[in-house]
Amino acid sequence: MNSSLLLGIGFLAQGLFSARFLIQLVKSEKAGKVLSPVIFWQLSLVASFLLLVYGTFRQDLVIVGGQLVGYFIYIRNLKIQNAWQLFPKWIRWSFILLPMLFLGYLVFHAHYDFHSLVHNSEISGMLLTWGTLGQVIFTTRFVVQWFEAERSKESQFPLSFWYISLVGAVLIASYAILRKDSVLFIGQAFGILVYVRNLMIHYGAANEEKLSYLDRIKSMRMTLLLVFVGMVLFFNLGAWSVTESSEARYAQIAKEMIQTGDWLHPQLMGIYHYHKPPMTYWLTALSYKVMGVSPFSARFLLQISVLLQIWLVYKIALNFFDRTNPAFLSAMLYASFPALIIGSRALTTDTFLTLFVLAALYFWFDFLEGKKHWKLILCYAFLGIGFLTKGPVVLIVPLLIWVHQGLVMKQRMGAFKIHLAGIVLMLGIGLSWFVFLYLEDDRFLNYFLFKHTIDRFATDTFHRGQPFWFYGAVLLGTAFPWVIILLKKIPLKKTDFVNKGALLVMWVLLPLIFFSLSQSKLVLYILPLYSGLAIGAIYYWEKLMDSQQKIWERWQLGFHVLLMISLVALPLIDPKISLNFKFYFIWFITASLLVAMQKVDIRRVDRTVISALIFTMGLTGMSTYFMSQNTGLTNDTRNVTAWLHQNNPELRELIVYNKRLPSILFNSDLKVISVYDGDESLNRETQFQQNDNYKFSLINLQSDSTWITEEAPNMSIWISKYGKDLPASNSSISWTQLKVIDGWVISKLNTKANTF
């Protein structure tokens, strides 16, 4: 059988195994007691049969033998529930006879090396015993269930089933951690949540009142959501290195802060870099101090920031709804927006900025509820911290909301003197670093105010220009169909502008227009809009009739199906793209859960949002393997530095031609010399340098064309972008190409003038 098809069968089986417990849990939540639904055993039987096929074609007696134990127990439970007879007779006989044929074939025709199975050089005897013990315990749970079913003549899950499942899952999960097997860990981590929750349902009092699924777990749902999203966010987070150009730049600046001890003058590759205020660098450097310098620690606080944002969206939504269920749906929907996840995958300022904007808005809306002055002061304090993160852009969303509240909704905004005190505090925090640098050099005012604020908005100084409709397309692609649900409610009558829904629409619409007018556009610039979008979309989503919700649910499902098909087709679209089996495993789990969600009997208002979360969390897990497998496409230079260390361990100095590559410095301790020959990334701003020492690591080849022949070290190692030729060989110099890795060419310079 084709290996890809065989792998697909195995993944589909695992997906069905996950889907069965999701359906079982949801049905149990609705009933208020632990159930053993027919569909659980039907999915179990089909999934087990697929694994038997998979194991047979792989000639794996362990898989087939292990599955047979549970396989016939699934059939027996279907018989007890009078569901076995629902299958046509020929299918029933096929289900019974084919597994026996598979086993007979493997026993009498396949060949095994049992010695290599037990004596694996990659796994210690202790670890192998630990994993095997977990698997044995895990398998016995269905034997225990079968005994109980025969005793009571009823297909049910005894309490011991969940305890045995939990013990086995913990053993296997710990085995996966020690083996660094993330895929195995994912499956067991999901199972642990299911087993624990079933135990809680068993010990909880049955609730006969018909509530929504989310209402049943209201006491712990935010905790569960944050734990689940946190596990996904931190999963495999360090599997790829910092990527060029933005993330590598921020990560390296923080690393140089640690190295130099100078936390007030950010430096990039030895040159002062004042493009952004220092808060992002400070937070990242703090993470380095605690956990060491690594891609994981560079992104660690980003994940914490995202989790705090989800919690803040929930708290802000409570001010709009006064009910926990729509507030929780808002938080869940916010967590399901891919833009939020994009902001967590690579270190930039925008995710931290959004956190501080949300914190300020939380205290603002809370202040309006109770008029407690200290909350208004905290609102301004967080705006000040946001100012230290990205400058005056922190004020855009709050100011536009305040303008709408004050001028249109005619809300009372609080005492002027309290606002004045808050503004003084905000400016004291936000301008502190700017004033410090201005006192050192008065040119800094013009540099930041005009070049990095006004020019960034009004001109395409940084070559980030996009058409006016760019952000509209971004919102449509990253928040479909929710952005349409919200913006369909743009107020048209004067009386419509004063309600809460209109305020939520304006939270999105007014900043969207502002950012669309800007000449400098990147996707994450509009990240602070998504919180208002999530709350506003749920505000109107709850007001739709079930028939309308059904239409939008189908649109979302169609969008998800289209994207899921596109993901598996990526290697066909671009042959350079590499996707490993772990990527496909998560793809199948995600697809199975999405299909299962269409079969569970919970309110459509909840189910649609849960499906959106499942899709995005699956996408997040898949992205980690995409990033780690496609270093050339993601501008990750770790393979380059790894090759240099392996093949030239004595190398101390590296020359990079016509590119700024801070990731090389981040991934190694090499001294890097950058050679400028027209590339804009190396057109560094050196007006604040206190001496000319930087010129030893930044060579301007256009003003010093003889540097290579007269000063460059002979036999030096150079890196250049593939397709961008190094300076032409001549009588004085020549190049020896050593290796091409991920779109980078590693070469050696041979020069007669500088032979050492």
Backbone hydrogen bonds, N-H to C=O, Kabsch-Sander energy under -0.5 kcal/mol:
donor,donor_aa,acceptor,acceptor_aa,energy
6,L,2,N,-2.5
7,L,3,S,-2.5
8,G,4,S,-2.2
9,I,5,L,-2.0
10,G,6,L,-2.0
11,F,7,L,-2.5
12,L,8,G,-2.6
13,A,9,I,-2.2
14,Q,10,G,-1.9
15,G,11,F,-2.5
16,L,12,L,-2.3
17,F,13,A,-2.1
18,S,14,Q,-1.9
19,A,15,G,-2.4
20,R,16,L,-2.1
21,F,17,F,-1.0
22,L,18,S,-1.6
23,I,19,A,-2.5
24,Q,20,R,-2.2
25,L,21,F,-2.5
26,V,22,L,-2.4
27,K,23,I,-2.5
28,S,24,Q,-2.0
29,E,25,L,-2.6
30,K,26,V,-2.2
31,A,27,K,-1.8
32,G,28,S,-1.8
33,K,28,S,-1.1
40,F,37,P,-0.8
41,W,37,P,-1.0
42,Q,38,V,-2.2
43,L,39,I,-2.7
44,S,40,F,-2.1
45,L,41,W,-2.3
46,V,42,Q,-2.3
47,A,43,L,-2.8
48,S,44,S,-2.6
49,F,45,L,-2.4
50,L,46,V,-2.3
51,L,47,A,-2.0
52,L,48,S,-2.0
53,V,49,F,-2.1
54,Y,50,L,-2.6
55,G,51,L,-3.2
56,T,52,L,-2.2
57,F,53,V,-2.3
58,R,54,Y,-1.4
59,Q,56,T,-1.1
60,D,55,G,-3.2
61,L,59,Q,-0.7
64,V,60,D,-1.9
65,G,61,L,-3.0
66,G,62,V,-2.3
67,Q,63,I,-2.1
68,L,64,V,-1.9
69,V,65,G,-0.9
70,G,66,G,-0.7
71,Y,67,Q,-2.5
72,F,68,L,-1.5
73,I,69,V,-0.6
74,Y,70,G,-2.3
75,I,71,Y,-1.5
76,R,72,F,-2.0
77,N,73,I,-2.2
78,L,74,Y,-1.9
79,K,75,I,-2.1
80,I,76,R,-2.3
81,Q,77,N,-1.8
82,N,79,K,-1.6
83,A,78,L,-3.2
84,W,78,L,-1.2
86,L,83,A,-0.9
87,F,84,W,-1.3
91,I,88,P,-0.6
92,R,88,P,-2.1
93,W,89,K,-2.2
94,S,90,W,-1.7
95,F,91,I,-2.8
96,I,92,R,-1.5
97,L,93,W,-3.0
98,L,94,S,-2.0
100,M,96,I,-0.7
101,L,97,L,-2.1
102,F,98,L,-2.7
103,L,99,P,-2.4
104,G,100,M,-2.5
105,Y,101,L,-2.5
106,L,102,F,-2.1
107,V,103,L,-2.5
108,F,104,G,-2.2
109,H,105,Y,-2.1
110,A,105,Y,-0.9
110,A,106,L,-0.6
114,F,112,Y,-0.7
116,S,113,D,-0.5
117,L,113,D,-1.4
118,V,114,F,-1.9
119,H,115,H,-2.9
120,N,118,V,-1.0
121,S,119,H,-0.6
123,I,120,N,-1.4
128,L,124,S,-2.7
129,T,125,G,-2.3
130,W,126,M,-2.2
131,G,127,L,-2.6
132,T,128,L,-2.5
133,L,129,T,-2.6
134,G,130,W,-2.0
135,Q,131,G,-2.1
136,V,132,T,-2.6
137,I,133,L,-2.6
138,F,134,G,-2.3
139,T,135,Q,-2.2
140,T,136,V,-1.9
141,R,137,I,-0.7
141,R,138,F,-0.7
142,F,139,T,-1.0
143,V,139,T,-0.7
144,V,140,T,-2.5
145,Q,141,R,-2.1
146,W,142,F,-2.3
147,F,143,V,-2.3
148,E,144,V,-2.1
149,A,145,Q,-2.4
150,E,146,W,-2.6
151,R,147,F,-2.2
152,S,148,E,-2.5
153,K,149,A,-1.4
154,E,149,A,-1.0
156,Q,154,E,-0.9
161,F,158,P,-1.2
162,W,158,P,-0.8
162,W,159,L,-0.7
163,Y,159,L,-1.5
164,I,160,S,-2.8
165,S,161,F,-2.2
166,L,162,W,-2.3
167,V,163,Y,-2.5
168,G,164,I,-2.6
169,A,165,S,-2.6
170,V,166,L,-2.3
171,L,167,V,-2.2
172,I,168,G,-2.5
173,A,169,A,-2.9
174,S,170,V,-2.5
175,Y,171,L,-2.0
176,A,172,I,-2.5
177,I,173,A,-2.1
178,L,174,S,-2.4
179,R,175,Y,-2.1
180,K,176,A,-0.6
180,K,177,I,-0.8
181,D,176,A,-2.9
182,S,180,K,-0.9
185,F,181,D,-1.8
186,I,182,S,-2.3
187,G,183,V,-1.8
188,Q,184,L,-1.8
189,A,185,F,-2.9
190,F,186,I,-2.2
191,G,187,G,-1.7
192,I,188,Q,-2.6
193,L,189,A,-1.6
194,V,190,F,-1.7
195,Y,191,G,-2.8
196,V,192,I,-2.6
197,R,193,L,-2.2
198,N,194,V,-2.2
199,L,195,Y,-1.9
200,M,196,V,-2.1
201,I,197,R,-2.5
202,H,198,N,-2.4
203,Y,199,L,-2.1
204,G,200,M,-1.4
208,E,206,A,-0.7
211,L,209,E,-1.1
216,R,212,S,-1.4
217,I,213,Y,-0.7
218,K,215,D,-1.3
220,M,217,I,-1.6
221,R,217,I,-1.1
224,L,220,M,-2.6
225,L,221,R,-2.9
226,L,222,M,-2.6
227,V,223,T,-2.5
228,F,224,L,-2.8
229,V,225,L,-2.9
230,G,226,L,-2.4
231,M,227,V,-2.4
232,V,228,F,-1.9
233,L,229,V,-2.9
234,F,230,G,-2.5
235,F,231,M,-1.0
237,L,234,F,-1.6
239,A,236,N,-1.8
244,E,635,N,-2.5
248,A,243,T,-2.3
249,R,245,S,-2.0
250,Y,246,S,-2.4
251,A,247,E,-2.8
252,Q,248,A,-2.2
253,I,249,R,-2.2
254,A,250,Y,-1.9
255,K,251,A,-1.7
256,E,252,Q,-2.5
257,M,253,I,-1.7
258,I,254,A,-1.7
259,Q,255,K,-2.2
260,T,256,E,-2.8
261,G,257,M,-2.2
263,W,261,G,-0.8
268,L,271,I,-3.0
269,M,267,Q,-0.5
271,I,268,L,-1.2
273,H,266,P,-3.0
279,M,388,L,-2.2
282,W,278,P,-2.8
283,L,279,M,-2.6
284,T,280,T,-2.1
285,A,281,Y,-2.8
286,L,282,W,-2.4
287,S,283,L,-1.9
288,Y,284,T,-2.2
289,K,285,A,-2.3
290,V,286,L,-1.6
291,M,287,S,-2.9
292,G,288,Y,-2.6
294,S,292,G,-0.6
298,A,294,S,-2.1
299,R,295,P,-1.4
300,F,296,F,-1.0
301,L,297,S,-0.6
303,Q,299,R,-1.5
303,Q,300,F,-0.6
304,I,300,F,-1.5
305,S,301,L,-2.4
306,V,302,L,-2.2
307,L,303,Q,-2.2
308,L,304,I,-2.3
309,Q,305,S,-2.2
310,I,306,V,-2.2
311,W,307,L,-1.9
312,L,308,L,-2.5
313,V,309,Q,-2.6
314,Y,310,I,-1.8
315,K,311,W,-2.1
316,I,312,L,-3.0
317,A,313,V,-2.6
318,L,314,Y,-1.6
319,N,315,K,-0.7
319,N,316,I,-1.1
320,F,316,I,-0.8
320,F,317,A,-0.7
321,F,317,A,-2.4
322,D,318,L,-2.0
327,A,323,R,-1.0
328,F,324,T,-2.8
329,L,325,N,-2.4
330,S,326,P,-2.1
331,A,327,A,-1.9
332,M,328,F,-2.7
333,L,329,L,-2.8
334,Y,330,S,-2.5
335,A,331,A,-2.1
336,S,332,M,-0.9
336,S,333,L,-0.6
337,F,334,Y,-1.3
340,L,337,F,-1.1
341,I,337,F,-1.1
342,I,338,P,-2.8
343,G,339,A,-1.9
344,S,340,L,-0.6
344,S,341,I,-0.9
345,R,341,I,-1.0
345,R,342,I,-0.9
346,A,342,I,-0.8
353,L,349,T,-2.7
354,T,350,D,-2.5
355,L,351,T,-1.7
356,F,352,F,-2.0
357,V,353,L,-2.4
358,L,354,T,-2.6
359,A,355,L,-2.4
360,A,356,F,-2.2
361,L,357,V,-2.4
362,Y,358,L,-2.6
363,F,359,A,-2.0
364,W,360,A,-1.9
365,F,361,L,-2.9
366,D,362,Y,-2.1
367,F,363,F,-2.0
368,L,364,W,-2.0
369,E,365,F,-1.2
370,G,366,D,-1.9
371,K,367,F,-3.5
373,H,371,K,-0.6
375,K,372,K,-1.2
376,L,372,K,-0.9
377,I,373,H,-2.0
378,L,374,W,-2.1
379,C,375,K,-1.9
380,Y,376,L,-1.9
381,A,377,I,-2.1
382,F,378,L,-2.3
383,L,379,C,-1.6
384,G,380,Y,-2.1
385,I,381,A,-2.0
386,G,382,F,-2.5
387,F,383,L,-2.1
388,L,384,G,-1.6
389,T,386,G,-1.2
390,K,386,G,-2.2
391,G,387,F,-1.9
393,V,390,K,-0.6
394,V,391,G,-1.7
395,L,392,P,-2.0
396,I,393,V,-1.2
399,L,395,L,-2.7
400,L,396,I,-2.1
401,I,397,V,-2.1
402,W,398,P,-2.7
403,V,399,L,-2.7
404,H,400,L,-1.8
405,Q,401,I,-2.5
406,G,402,W,-3.1
407,L,403,V,-2.6
408,V,403,V,-0.7
408,V,404,H,-1.2
409,M,404,H,-2.4
411,Q,405,Q,-2.6
413,M,411,Q,-0.5
419,H,415,A,-1.8
420,L,416,F,-2.7
421,A,417,K,-2.1
422,G,418,I,-2.4
423,I,419,H,-2.8
424,V,420,L,-2.2
425,L,421,A,-2.1
426,M,422,G,-2.8
427,L,423,I,-2.8
428,G,424,V,-2.3
429,I,425,L,-2.4
430,G,426,M,-3.5
431,L,427,L,-2.4
432,S,429,I,-0.6
435,V,431,L,-3.1
436,F,432,S,-2.0
437,L,433,W,-2.1
438,Y,434,F,-2.4
439,L,435,V,-2.5
440,E,436,F,-1.1
441,D,437,L,-2.3
444,F,441,D,-1.9
445,L,442,D,-0.7
446,N,442,D,-0.6
447,Y,443,R,-2.1
448,F,444,F,-2.7
449,L,445,L,-2.4
450,F,446,N,-1.6
451,K,446,N,-1.2
452,H,447,Y,-1.1
454,I,449,L,-1.9
455,D,450,F,-3.8
457,F,453,T,-1.4
458,A,454,I,-2.9
459,T,455,D,-2.5
461,T,455,D,-0.6
463,H,460,D,-1.6
470,F,467,P,-1.8
471,Y,468,F,-0.5
473,A,469,W,-2.0
474,V,470,F,-2.0
475,L,471,Y,-2.6
476,L,472,G,-2.0
477,G,473,A,-2.3
478,T,474,V,-2.1
479,A,475,L,-1.5
483,V,479,A,-2.4
484,I,481,P,-0.7
485,I,481,P,-2.0
486,L,482,W,-2.0
487,L,483,V,-2.6
488,K,484,I,-1.7
489,K,486,L,-2.0
490,I,487,L,-1.3
496,D,493,K,-1.1
497,F,493,K,-0.6
497,F,494,K,-1.0
498,V,495,T,-0.8
499,N,496,D,-0.9
503,L,499,N,-1.5
504,L,500,K,-1.9
505,V,501,G,-2.1
506,M,502,A,-2.6
507,W,503,L,-1.9
508,V,504,L,-1.0
508,V,505,V,-0.7
509,L,505,V,-3.3
510,L,506,M,-1.6
512,L,508,V,-1.7
513,I,509,L,-2.2
514,F,510,L,-2.2
515,F,511,P,-3.0
516,S,512,L,-1.9
517,L,513,I,-1.5
518,S,514,F,-0.8
519,Q,457,F,-2.9
521,K,464,R,-2.5
521,K,519,Q,-0.6
525,Y,522,L,-1.6
526,I,523,V,-1.1
527,L,524,L,-1.6
529,L,526,I,-2.0
530,Y,526,I,-0.5
530,Y,527,L,-1.3
532,G,528,P,-0.6
533,L,529,L,-2.1
534,A,530,Y,-2.4
535,I,531,S,-2.1
536,G,532,G,-2.8
537,A,533,L,-2.7
538,I,534,A,-1.9
539,Y,535,I,-2.1
540,Y,536,G,-1.8
541,W,537,A,-2.5
542,E,538,I,-2.2
544,L,540,Y,-0.6
544,L,541,W,-1.1
549,Q,545,M,-2.6
550,K,546,D,-2.3
551,I,547,S,-1.4
552,W,548,Q,-2.1
553,E,549,Q,-2.8
554,R,550,K,-2.0
555,W,551,I,-2.0
556,Q,552,W,-2.5
557,L,553,E,-2.6
558,G,554,R,-2.7
559,F,555,W,-2.2
560,H,556,Q,-2.6
561,V,557,L,-2.7
562,L,558,G,-2.3
563,L,559,F,-2.1
564,M,560,H,-2.8
565,I,561,V,-2.4
566,S,562,L,-2.1
567,L,563,L,-2.1
568,V,564,M,-1.6
569,A,565,I,-1.2
570,L,567,L,-1.1
572,L,569,A,-1.0
573,I,569,A,-1.8
574,D,570,L,-2.7
577,I,574,D,-2.3
583,F,580,N,-0.7
584,Y,580,N,-1.6
585,F,581,F,-2.3
586,I,582,K,-2.1
587,W,583,F,-2.1
588,F,584,Y,-2.6
589,I,585,F,-2.2
590,T,586,I,-2.8
591,A,587,W,-2.8
592,S,588,F,-2.5
593,L,589,I,-2.3
594,L,590,T,-2.3
595,V,591,A,-2.2
596,A,592,S,-2.6
597,M,593,L,-2.2
598,Q,594,L,-0.9
598,Q,595,V,-0.8
599,K,596,A,-1.6
600,V,596,A,-0.8
602,I,600,V,-1.4
606,D,603,R,-0.8
607,R,603,R,-3.0
608,T,604,R,-2.2
610,I,606,D,-2.5
611,S,607,R,-2.5
612,A,608,T,-1.6
613,L,609,V,-2.1
614,I,610,I,-2.6
615,F,611,S,-2.4
616,T,612,A,-2.1
617,M,613,L,-2.7
618,G,614,I,-2.3
619,L,615,F,-2.4
620,T,616,T,-2.2
621,G,617,M,-2.1
622,M,618,G,-2.5
623,S,619,L,-2.1
624,T,620,T,-1.1
624,T,621,G,-0.5
625,Y,621,G,-0.8
625,Y,622,M,-0.6
626,F,622,M,-2.1
627,M,623,S,-2.9
628,S,624,T,-1.7
629,Q,625,Y,-1.7
630,N,626,F,-1.4
634,T,630,N,-1.8
635,N,632,G,-0.6
636,D,631,T,-2.7
637,T,242,V,-0.5
637,T,635,N,-0.6
641,T,637,T,-2.1
642,A,638,R,-2.4
643,W,639,N,-1.9
644,L,640,V,-2.1
645,H,641,T,-2.4
646,Q,642,A,-2.1
647,N,643,W,-2.6
648,N,644,L,-1.9
651,L,648,N,-2.2
654,L,671,K,-3.0
655,I,717,I,-2.5
656,V,654,L,-0.5
656,V,673,I,-2.8
657,Y,655,I,-0.5
657,Y,719,I,-3.1
658,N,656,V,-0.6
658,N,675,V,-3.2
661,L,659,K,-0.7
664,I,661,L,-1.3
665,L,661,L,-0.8
666,F,662,P,-2.3
667,N,663,S,-2.4
668,S,664,I,-0.7
668,S,665,L,-0.6
671,K,652,R,-2.7
672,V,670,L,-0.6
673,I,654,L,-2.8
674,S,672,V,-0.5
674,S,697,S,-3.0
675,V,656,V,-2.8
676,Y,674,S,-0.7
676,Y,699,I,-3.5
682,L,679,D,-1.5
683,N,680,E,-1.7
684,R,682,L,-2.1
686,T,684,R,-0.8
689,Q,686,T,-1.6
695,K,692,D,-1.7
696,F,693,N,-1.8
697,S,694,Y,-1.6
698,L,694,Y,-1.0
699,I,674,S,-3.0
700,N,698,L,-0.5
701,L,676,Y,-2.3
701,L,699,I,-1.1
702,Q,676,Y,-0.6
703,S,700,N,-0.7
704,D,700,N,-1.4
707,W,704,D,-1.7
710,E,706,T,-2.5
711,E,707,W,-2.9
712,A,707,W,-2.2
714,N,754,N,-1.2
715,M,749,L,-2.4
716,S,713,P,-1.3
718,W,747,S,-3.1
719,I,655,I,-2.2
720,S,745,V,-2.0
722,Y,743,G,-2.8
724,K,721,K,-2.4
725,D,723,G,-0.7
730,N,733,I,-2.1
734,S,750,N,-2.2
736,T,748,K,-2.4
737,Q,735,W,-0.5
738,L,746,I,-3.0
739,K,746,I,-1.7
741,I,739,K,-0.5
741,I,744,W,-2.9
744,W,741,I,-2.2
745,V,720,S,-3.3
746,I,739,K,-3.4
746,I,744,W,-0.6
747,S,718,W,-2.7
747,S,745,V,-0.6
748,K,736,T,-2.3
749,L,716,S,-2.6
750,N,734,S,-2.9
751,T,749,L,-0.5
752,K,732,S,-2.2
755,T,752,K,-0.8
